[in-house]
Amino acid sequence: MSIGALAERFGLATHVLRHWEAVGLLAPARDAAGRRRYGSADLTRVAVILRAKEAGLSLVTIRSLAATADAVQRRNILREEAEALRSRIAAAQASLELIECALGCDHEDFTQCTHFRRLMTDRIGTDAAVRIPI
């Protein structure tokens, strides 16, 4: 399969496949004229790369996972990624809580809401005597 056909199959630009090759994620065979030829293993590899990217993994991490045959090392990489993802999820949940607080507030100025002020006090810390002016 040509680079154009592979790119079209996955809805990618051909330069993306060339970049993945340059960073070591793909290694297509070459025909007599030097053109890239992709086989079924390459189709699977592209699908894996896309799925890993959808999961939030960087190309560097994907390359590290693909390059290691050591299950312990692979698990360590995945544990680090899982912890980073948990942190992003916690941050997103905190953001959603703040937004939902503001959406559900009957105050004309949501910064005057008791719940909002409690969230800010929690963020600032109880040992600080800080006025929230917003």
Disulfide bonds with the S-S distance in Angstrom:
none
